Amino acid sequence: MFRALFSRPELLTFFTMSVLFFICIHGFDAFMAPYMVRLGIEPQTIGMIMGASGLASLCIRFPLSVISDVMKNRKVFMQFALLLPVIAWPLAWMFPAALTFWLAKLACGIAAASWVLYNIIFIRYFPRDDAPAAVALLALAGPIGVFISNAICGAVALWLGSTQAFFVPAIAGCLALLLSLRVREEEDSHKAPHLKACIDSAKRQLADRSIWFIGLLATVVILVPFATRDTLTPIYAQQLGAKAGTLAVLSNIHLLFYGVAVALCSSVFYQRLGLVNTALVGIGLQIISSIFVPLTSNMWLIYLWQALAGFSFGMAFAVFMSLSVVNTSEHEQTTRMGLFQTIYSCGMFFGPVLMGVLLQYVNVYAGYWVIGGLCLIAGVLTPLAAKRVQQRQLPPAARKASGMLSQDAVK
């Protein structure tokens, strides 16, 4: 899988564009909450701003997946989505206030909603049986992109000031737009469906309990980094005296180990542990990393727990991303992935909002303990959700073509 990435130019171009995409939508996240605290914005408002991207994704992902299936031109939607943060971040630089920050995060959320299209285009470059591994491979673009953006934004914030770092995601978005001109979409093996056919497909997906089950568990898993890495931990570290450089290191440690875990999923963990056990180990480590952060004031130990948090998130979330396309016919992959990403966007929204409320009315420790409890519930339910995916029914023609992939992929 990795050899293909570097031996096929179209894959490398698309992967590079995906890295720039993540720099664009998450470029300033590690510094935004502490920056707003310095401006005197209330914690509850900060939570609403940080959750704006999840709110936008929640509303847009699924309809976008249906419409793009009808038009069969996913690249146009991806390009339009990239334009929004390119415009919004310079606006936040000119008028730094709660409203412009909310608009910038909302624009990033609309752009993030197009990630479903990236996944579908990418997996079409591979044979059908390689779809779960392809999804895990493309997920690696996330930690790489945010790692790079944190390093650049940290340096810019340290030497030029925090507001100058607003231009980093805008520039990355421009570069991604340029690369998108070279991206080609693999032709689908089926004709472009009519709107009625796509609506019927959407209804089938909405009635599929397995995708809701997997999506809700993914909601808990993705809630953890948005609530801790992007909200609680930077604020907690700042209370301990951390500066911009330390905040960048904290976020990048999480992303580095997240990337390592995702890379190991497709090449090691899936083969040796199976999808279910990989998810269970990841969720278990998420519990540990969540409850131990507020129990120490030593930054070196916080670095350690942050590394564990990134690694555990990579293990767990890659599994749920892969399960979302297991045992799914080709012509319904976009819709199903769109619904899955819509569901887990709830975690991107409610995570920061919940943490903002707990910060304002309780304390920082309560936030971490709530996260640990939610992860425990997700771990208990994961085997049952995977069983539902294994029992998912395909149309007869699609079942024959796929060779019942889920029997081999889900363990």
C-alpha positions as CSV (number, residue, x, y, z in Angstrom):
1,M,0.0,0.0,0.0
2,F,2.8,2.5,0.9
3,R,4.8,1.5,-2.1
4,A,1.8,2.4,-4.3
5,L,1.7,5.8,-2.8
6,F,5.2,6.7,-3.9
7,S,5.2,4.7,-7.2
8,R,1.9,6.2,-8.6
9,P,2.1,10.0,-9.2
10,E,-1.7,10.4,-9.1
11,L,-1.8,8.9,-5.6
12,L,1.1,11.1,-4.3
13,T,-0.6,14.2,-5.8
14,F,-3.9,13.4,-4.2
15,F,-2.3,12.5,-0.8
16,T,-0.3,15.8,-0.9
17,M,-3.5,17.7,-1.6
18,S,-5.1,15.9,1.3
19,V,-2.3,17.0,3.6
20,L,-2.7,20.6,2.6
21,F,-6.4,20.2,3.1
22,F,-5.8,19.3,6.8
23,I,-3.4,22.2,7.2
24,C,-6.2,24.5,5.9
25,I,-9.0,23.3,8.1
26,H,-7.0,22.6,11.3
27,G,-4.0,25.0,11.0
28,F,-4.6,27.2,14.0
29,D,-6.6,24.8,16.2
30,A,-3.8,24.2,18.8
31,F,-3.5,27.9,19.5
32,M,-7.0,29.2,19.1
33,A,-8.5,28.3,22.5
34,P,-5.6,29.8,24.5
35,Y,-5.6,32.8,22.2
36,M,-9.3,33.5,22.9
37,V,-8.7,33.0,26.6
38,R,-6.1,35.9,26.4
39,L,-8.7,38.0,24.6
40,G,-11.1,37.5,27.5
41,I,-13.7,35.4,25.7
42,E,-15.8,33.3,28.1
43,P,-15.1,29.5,28.1
44,Q,-18.6,28.6,27.1
45,T,-18.3,30.9,24.0
46,I,-14.9,29.4,23.3
47,G,-16.5,26.0,23.3
48,M,-19.2,27.1,20.8
49,I,-16.5,28.6,18.5
50,M,-14.3,25.5,18.6
51,G,-17.4,23.3,17.9
52,A,-18.6,25.4,15.0
53,S,-16.7,23.3,12.5
54,G,-18.4,20.2,13.8
55,L,-21.7,21.8,13.6
56,A,-21.2,22.8,9.9
57,S,-20.0,19.3,9.1
58,L,-23.0,17.8,10.9
59,C,-25.4,19.7,8.7
60,I,-23.6,19.4,5.3
61,R,-21.7,16.0,5.0
62,F,-24.6,13.7,4.2
63,P,-26.5,16.0,1.8
64,L,-23.2,16.7,0.0
65,S,-22.5,13.0,-0.4
66,V,-26.0,12.5,-2.0
67,I,-25.7,15.6,-4.4
68,S,-22.2,14.7,-5.4
69,D,-23.3,11.2,-6.4
70,V,-25.9,12.7,-8.7
71,M,-23.6,15.2,-10.4
72,K,-20.6,12.8,-10.5
73,N,-18.2,15.7,-10.2
74,R,-16.8,15.6,-6.7
75,K,-13.8,17.7,-7.5
76,V,-15.9,20.9,-8.0
77,F,-17.4,20.5,-4.5
78,M,-13.9,20.0,-3.0
79,Q,-12.6,23.1,-4.7
80,F,-15.5,25.3,-3.6
81,A,-15.2,24.1,0.0
82,L,-11.5,25.0,0.1
83,L,-12.3,28.5,-1.0
84,L,-14.2,29.3,2.2
85,P,-11.4,29.1,4.8
86,V,-9.1,30.8,2.3
87,I,-11.4,33.8,2.6
88,A,-12.4,33.4,6.3
89,W,-9.0,33.3,8.0
90,P,-7.8,36.7,6.5
91,L,-11.1,38.1,7.6
92,A,-10.4,36.9,11.2
93,W,-7.0,38.5,11.0
94,M,-8.4,41.9,10.0
95,F,-11.2,41.8,12.6
96,P,-10.2,39.5,15.5
97,A,-13.4,38.9,17.5
98,A,-15.6,36.0,18.6
99,L,-17.8,36.4,15.5
100,T,-15.0,36.3,13.0
101,F,-13.4,33.3,14.8
102,W,-16.8,31.5,14.7
103,L,-17.1,32.3,11.0
104,A,-13.6,31.0,10.3
105,K,-14.3,27.7,12.2
106,L,-17.6,27.4,10.4
107,A,-15.9,27.8,7.1
108,C,-13.4,25.1,8.1
109,G,-16.3,22.9,9.0
110,I,-17.9,23.3,5.6
111,A,-14.6,22.5,4.0
112,A,-14.2,19.5,6.4
113,A,-17.5,18.1,5.2
114,S,-16.0,17.5,1.8
115,W,-13.6,15.0,3.3
116,V,-16.1,12.3,2.4
117,L,-15.4,13.0,-1.2
118,Y,-11.6,12.7,-0.7
119,N,-12.1,9.2,0.7
120,I,-14.3,8.1,-2.1
121,I,-12.0,9.4,-4.9
122,F,-9.0,7.8,-3.2
123,I,-10.4,4.3,-2.7
124,R,-11.4,4.2,-6.3
125,Y,-7.7,4.2,-7.2
126,F,-7.5,0.7,-5.6
127,P,-9.1,-2.7,-6.0
128,R,-12.4,-3.2,-4.1
129,D,-10.8,-5.5,-1.5
130,D,-8.3,-2.9,-0.6
131,A,-10.9,-0.3,0.4
132,P,-10.5,-0.6,4.2
133,A,-6.7,-0.3,4.0
134,A,-7.0,2.6,1.5
135,V,-9.2,4.5,3.9
136,A,-6.7,3.9,6.7
137,L,-3.9,5.1,4.5
138,L,-5.6,8.3,3.5
139,A,-6.4,8.9,7.2
140,L,-2.6,9.4,7.6
141,A,-2.9,12.7,5.8
142,G,-4.7,14.1,8.8
143,P,-2.0,13.9,11.4
144,I,0.7,14.7,8.9
145,G,-1.1,17.9,7.8
146,V,-1.9,19.1,11.3
147,F,1.6,18.2,12.5
148,I,3.1,20.4,9.8
149,S,0.6,23.2,10.4
150,N,1.3,23.2,14.2
151,A,5.0,23.5,13.5
152,I,4.6,26.4,11.1
153,C,1.9,28.2,13.1
154,G,3.9,27.7,16.3
155,A,7.0,29.3,14.7
156,V,5.0,32.1,13.2
157,A,3.1,32.8,16.5
158,L,6.4,32.8,18.4
159,W,8.3,35.2,16.1
160,L,5.6,37.3,14.4
161,G,2.5,37.1,16.7
162,S,-0.5,34.8,17.0
163,T,-2.7,36.7,14.5
164,Q,-0.1,36.3,11.7
165,A,-0.5,32.5,11.9
166,F,-4.1,33.0,10.6
167,F,-2.5,33.1,7.1
168,V,-1.0,29.6,7.3
169,P,-4.4,27.8,6.7
170,A,-5.3,30.3,4.0
171,I,-2.0,29.7,2.1
172,A,-2.4,26.0,2.5
173,G,-5.9,26.2,1.0
174,C,-4.6,28.1,-2.0
175,L,-1.9,25.4,-2.6
176,A,-4.5,22.6,-2.3
177,L,-6.7,24.4,-4.9
178,L,-3.8,24.5,-7.3
179,L,-3.0,20.8,-6.8
180,S,-6.7,19.9,-7.3
181,L,-6.4,21.0,-10.9
182,R,-4.2,17.9,-11.4
183,V,-6.4,15.4,-9.6
184,R,-8.5,13.1,-11.8
185,E,-11.5,11.1,-10.7
186,E,-11.5,7.4,-11.5
187,E,-14.7,6.6,-13.5
188,D,-17.3,4.7,-11.6
189,S,-18.3,1.2,-12.8
190,H,-21.9,2.3,-12.8
191,K,-23.7,5.1,-14.5
192,A,-24.5,8.3,-12.7
193,P,-27.7,7.7,-10.8
194,H,-30.8,9.9,-11.0
195,L,-31.7,12.1,-8.1
196,K,-34.5,9.7,-7.1
197,A,-32.1,6.7,-7.1
198,C,-29.8,8.7,-4.8
199,I,-32.6,9.7,-2.5
200,D,-33.7,6.0,-2.3
201,S,-30.1,5.0,-1.5
202,A,-30.0,7.7,1.2
203,K,-33.1,6.3,2.7
204,R,-31.6,2.8,2.8
205,Q,-28.5,4.2,4.5
206,L,-30.6,6.1,7.1
207,A,-32.5,2.9,7.8
208,D,-29.2,0.9,8.3
209,R,-28.7,0.5,12.0
210,S,-25.2,-0.8,11.6
211,I,-23.9,2.5,10.2
212,W,-25.6,4.5,13.0
213,F,-24.1,2.2,15.6
214,I,-20.6,2.5,14.1
215,G,-21.1,6.3,13.7
216,L,-22.1,6.9,17.3
217,L,-19.1,5.0,18.6
218,A,-16.9,7.0,16.3
219,T,-18.6,10.1,17.7
220,V,-17.2,9.2,21.1
221,V,-13.8,8.4,19.8
222,I,-13.4,11.6,17.8
223,L,-14.9,13.7,20.7
224,V,-11.7,12.9,22.7
225,P,-9.1,14.8,20.7
226,F,-11.5,17.7,19.9
227,A,-12.3,18.0,23.6
228,T,-8.9,17.4,25.0
229,R,-6.1,18.1,22.4
230,D,-7.9,21.2,20.9
231,T,-9.7,22.5,24.0
232,L,-8.9,21.2,27.5
233,T,-5.2,20.4,27.2
234,P,-4.0,23.7,25.7
235,I,-5.9,25.6,28.4
236,Y,-4.6,23.3,31.1
237,A,-1.1,23.6,29.8
238,Q,-1.4,27.4,29.6
239,Q,-2.5,27.5,33.3
240,L,0.8,25.6,34.0
241,G,2.7,28.4,32.2
242,A,3.0,26.9,28.7
243,K,3.8,29.3,25.8
244,A,3.1,29.0,22.1
245,G,6.0,26.7,21.4
246,T,5.0,24.3,24.1
247,L,1.4,24.2,22.8
248,A,2.7,23.4,19.4
249,V,4.8,20.6,20.7
250,L,1.9,19.2,22.7
251,S,-0.4,19.1,19.7
252,N,2.3,17.7,17.4
253,I,3.2,14.9,19.9
254,H,-0.5,13.9,19.7
255,L,-0.5,14.0,15.9
256,L,2.9,12.3,15.5
257,F,1.7,9.2,17.5
258,Y,-1.7,9.4,15.8
259,G,0.0,9.1,12.5
260,V,2.2,6.2,13.6
261,A,-0.9,4.3,14.8
262,V,-2.8,4.9,11.6
263,A,0.2,3.7,9.6
264,L,0.5,0.6,11.7
265,C,-3.3,-0.1,11.4
266,S,-3.3,-1.0,7.7
267,S,0.1,-2.8,7.7
268,V,0.3,-4.4,11.2
269,F,-2.7,-4.1,13.6
270,Y,-5.4,-5.2,11.2
271,Q,-3.5,-8.3,10.2
272,R,-2.4,-9.4,13.7
273,L,-5.2,-8.1,15.9
274,G,-8.2,-7.8,13.6
275,L,-10.3,-4.7,13.4
276,V,-12.3,-5.3,16.7
277,N,-9.3,-5.9,18.9
278,T,-7.5,-2.9,17.4
279,A,-10.4,-0.7,18.3
280,L,-10.6,-2.1,21.8
281,V,-7.0,-1.6,22.6
282,G,-7.2,2.0,21.2
283,I,-10.2,2.9,23.3
284,G,-8.7,1.4,26.4
285,L,-5.6,3.5,25.9
286,Q,-7.8,6.6,25.3
287,I,-9.4,6.0,28.8
288,I,-5.9,5.9,30.4
289,S,-4.6,9.0,28.6
290,S,-7.8,11.0,29.5
291,I,-8.0,10.4,33.2
292,F,-4.2,10.8,33.9
293,V,-3.6,14.2,32.3
294,P,-5.2,16.3,35.1
295,L,-3.5,14.3,37.8
296,T,-0.1,15.8,37.1
297,S,1.4,19.3,36.7
298,N,4.6,17.9,35.3
299,M,4.8,18.9,31.6
300,W,7.0,15.9,30.7
301,L,4.3,13.6,32.0
302,I,1.7,15.5,30.1
303,Y,3.8,15.0,26.9
304,L,3.7,11.3,27.7
305,W,-0.1,11.1,28.1
306,Q,-0.5,13.3,25.0
307,A,1.6,10.8,23.0
308,L,-0.6,7.9,24.3
309,A,-3.7,9.9,23.5
310,G,-2.6,10.4,19.9
311,F,-1.6,6.7,19.4
312,S,-4.9,5.4,20.9
313,F,-7.0,7.8,18.9
314,G,-5.3,6.6,15.7
315,M,-5.9,3.0,16.5
316,A,-9.6,3.4,17.4
317,F,-10.7,5.9,14.8
318,A,-9.0,4.2,11.8
319,V,-11.0,1.0,12.6
320,F,-14.3,2.8,12.6
321,M,-13.4,4.6,9.3
322,S,-12.6,1.2,7.8
323,L,-15.8,-0.5,9.1
324,S,-17.9,2.3,7.5
325,V,-17.1,0.9,4.0
326,V,-16.9,-2.8,4.8
327,N,-19.6,-4.8,3.1
328,T,-20.8,-1.8,1.1
329,S,-21.6,-1.8,-2.6
330,E,-19.6,0.6,-4.8
331,H,-22.5,2.8,-5.8
332,E,-23.4,3.4,-2.2
333,Q,-20.0,4.1,-0.8
334,T,-20.3,7.9,-1.1
335,T,-23.7,8.0,0.6
336,R,-22.7,5.6,3.4
337,M,-19.4,7.4,4.1
338,G,-21.3,10.7,4.1
339,L,-23.8,9.5,6.7
340,F,-21.0,8.0,8.8
341,Q,-19.0,11.3,8.7
342,T,-22.2,13.2,9.5
343,I,-22.8,11.2,12.6
344,Y,-19.3,11.4,14.0
345,S,-19.3,15.2,13.3
346,C,-21.5,15.3,16.4
347,G,-18.4,14.6,18.5
348,M,-16.5,17.4,16.8
349,F,-19.3,19.8,17.8
350,F,-20.4,18.6,21.2
351,G,-16.9,17.8,22.5
352,P,-15.7,21.4,22.6
353,V,-19.1,22.7,23.6
354,L,-19.4,20.2,26.5
355,M,-15.8,21.0,27.7
356,G,-16.6,24.8,27.5
357,V,-19.6,24.3,29.8
358,L,-17.7,22.1,32.2
359,L,-14.8,24.6,32.3
360,Q,-17.2,27.5,33.0
361,Y,-19.4,25.8,35.6
362,V,-17.3,23.0,37.1
363,N,-13.5,22.6,36.4
364,V,-10.9,21.2,34.0
365,Y,-10.7,17.9,35.8
366,A,-14.4,17.1,35.3
367,G,-13.9,17.4,31.5
368,Y,-11.2,14.7,31.4
369,W,-13.2,12.3,33.7
370,V,-16.3,12.7,31.6
371,I,-14.3,11.8,28.5
372,G,-12.9,8.7,30.2
373,G,-16.4,7.5,31.1
374,L,-17.7,8.0,27.6
375,C,-14.7,6.0,26.2
376,L,-15.5,3.1,28.6
377,I,-19.0,2.9,27.3
378,A,-17.8,2.9,23.7
379,G,-15.3,0.1,24.4
380,V,-18.1,-2.1,25.8
381,L,-20.3,-1.6,22.7
382,T,-17.6,-1.9,20.0
383,P,-17.7,-5.8,19.5
384,L,-21.5,-5.6,19.1
385,A,-21.2,-2.8,16.5
386,A,-18.7,-4.8,14.5
387,K,-21.0,-7.8,14.6
388,R,-23.7,-5.7,13.1
389,V,-21.4,-4.6,10.3
390,Q,-20.5,-8.3,9.6
391,Q,-24.2,-9.1,9.2
392,R,-24.9,-6.1,6.9
393,Q,-26.7,-7.2,3.8
394,L,-25.7,-6.3,0.3
395,P,-27.8,-6.4,-2.9
396,P,-27.3,-9.8,-4.6
397,A,-25.2,-8.4,-7.5
398,A,-23.0,-6.4,-5.2
399,R,-22.6,-9.3,-2.8
400,K,-21.3,-11.5,-5.6
401,A,-18.9,-8.8,-6.8
402,S,-17.5,-8.1,-3.4
403,G,-17.0,-11.7,-2.4
404,M,-18.4,-10.9,1.0
405,L,-15.4,-8.8,2.1
406,S,-16.7,-8.3,5.6
407,Q,-16.2,-12.0,6.5
408,D,-12.4,-11.6,6.1
409,A,-12.1,-8.0,7.1
410,V,-14.1,-8.0,10.4
411,K,-12.7,-10.1,13.1
